[in-house]
Amino acid sequence: MYVWSKLSNSQWIDAWEERFSGNSNLVIEYLKGGKSVRLRLFCESKKEADAVVERFGGSARKLVSADWNKVVEPPKPVKIRDAFVLTAETRPKELAALKKANAKRDLIVIPPEMAFGTGDHATTSTCLRLLVDVGRTRKNTKWSVADLGTGTGVLAIAATKLGCAEAYACDFDPFAVAVAARNAERNETSEIVVKEQDVLKWKPRKKGYDVVLANLFSTVLIEAWPVIARSLAPGGDLIVSGILATQAWDVFTAAAEHGIGFPQVIKKGKWVTARGGHLKDLIEAPDL
Ligand SMILES: C[S@@+](CC[C@H](N)C(=O)[O-])C[C@H]1O[C@@H](n2cnc3c(N)ncnc32)[C@H](O)[C@@H]1O
């Protein structure tokens, strides 16, 4: 185990939390009467710790295992409806116990690594809940999914476990792509096609995807709407997140300009997640 650390002014705390959101191995400690903070990120390998130093400065050192238990609470498993339990646990005995205690749920194992999407962030868990709903409406049909900005691969893994026939996952961060591919294998969903791809430069296939998942940030979503609209097949379900409540109006009005609408909007803390589709399909849908 390695630890990356850096001192920062406490006014930047929000920015650091957002940068590492979803990674439960970040510990922020206030110093000197609250004016400064010490950031520590616990990493599985030297390579990961060095990658953080290269990106954000600071320093990395090896951690003796005794320190690890003292400073970091192991992330708690996250339950998603009655469908999934997300866990960082990789030890076979502990995994077996978790499986036994949650016999009716599928286990998704995502160890903490330097990629977003361990399930404990509001955006990931809300996307997963909506995905479970979508998966159930599509049960026994042949549906495809595109997971744009896949991070750890968690959404594509869940979609595959829910029975999708085809899953494409991409991220522009090569590190995330490697993590997602590893997690797909680990969770016996290695049929997921994981690619290094910038969503903004992506050319989706003509027939599109039945379900498109995009937990990206507001600025990326606004720029990506034309691509996202093209990637969604007629009658498709779109789940988006990563939207700060303060930016949601801009994000949704920009989506409408590309024929996309969201009848279901969920706010959790400062984050907004939404489920929608092509406005044309929503308007022409039969009354409930
Ligand atoms: C908020 S995380 C979501 C991760 C995961 N899908 C989840 O739901 O937890 C956003 C991910 O999108 C990726 N990303 C951001 N901008 C992107 C872009 N233009 N093209 C591809 N990936 C992008 C980031 O590298 C990051 O892994």
PDBQT file of the ligand as one rigid body, heavy atoms in Angstrom, charges set to zero:
ROOT
HETATM    1  C1  LIG A 301     -18.023  11.082 -12.812  1.00  0.00    +0.000 C 
HETATM    2  S1  LIG A 301     -16.985   9.863 -13.473  1.00  0.00    +0.000 S 
HETATM    3  C2  LIG A 301     -18.166   8.531 -13.750  1.00  0.00    +0.000 C 
HETATM    4  C3  LIG A 301     -17.599   7.150 -13.617  1.00  0.00    +0.000 C 
HETATM    5  C4  LIG A 301     -18.627   6.014 -13.655  1.00  0.00    +0.000 C 
HETATM    6  N1  LIG A 301     -19.288   5.961 -14.944  1.00  0.00    +0.000 N 
HETATM    7  C5  LIG A 301     -19.673   6.178 -12.563  1.00  0.00    +0.000 C 
HETATM    8  O1  LIG A 301     -20.842   6.339 -12.884  1.00  0.00    +0.000 OA
HETATM    9  O2  LIG A 301     -19.299   6.138 -11.398  1.00  0.00    +0.000 OA
HETATM   10  C6  LIG A 301     -16.701  10.544 -15.066  1.00  0.00    +0.000 C 
HETATM   11  C7  LIG A 301     -15.763   9.735 -15.922  1.00  0.00    +0.000 C 
HETATM   12  O3  LIG A 301     -15.820  10.300 -17.232  1.00  0.00    +0.000 OA
HETATM   13  C8  LIG A 301     -14.529  10.403 -17.772  1.00  0.00    +0.000 C 
HETATM   14  N2  LIG A 301     -14.581  11.509 -18.755  1.00  0.00    +0.000 N 
HETATM   15  C9  LIG A 301     -14.677  12.849 -18.525  1.00  0.00    +0.000 A 
HETATM   16  N3  LIG A 301     -14.709  13.526 -19.683  1.00  0.00    +0.000 NA
HETATM   17  C10 LIG A 301     -14.650  12.600 -20.680  1.00  0.00    +0.000 A 
HETATM   18  C11 LIG A 301     -14.638  12.671 -22.098  1.00  0.00    +0.000 A 
HETATM   19  N4  LIG A 301     -14.686  13.853 -22.748  1.00  0.00    +0.000 N 
HETATM   20  N5  LIG A 301     -14.559  11.532 -22.811  1.00  0.00    +0.000 NA
HETATM   21  C12 LIG A 301     -14.488  10.330 -22.169  1.00  0.00    +0.000 A 
HETATM   22  N6  LIG A 301     -14.475  10.193 -20.830  1.00  0.00    +0.000 NA
HETATM   23  C13 LIG A 301     -14.565  11.311 -20.083  1.00  0.00    +0.000 A 
HETATM   24  C14 LIG A 301     -13.611  10.641 -16.573  1.00  0.00    +0.000 C 
HETATM   25  O4  LIG A 301     -12.295  10.220 -16.868  1.00  0.00    +0.000 OA
HETATM   26  C15 LIG A 301     -14.311   9.795 -15.492  1.00  0.00    +0.000 C 
HETATM   27  O5  LIG A 301     -13.784   8.487 -15.454  1.00  0.00    +0.000 OA
ENDROOT
TORSDOF 0
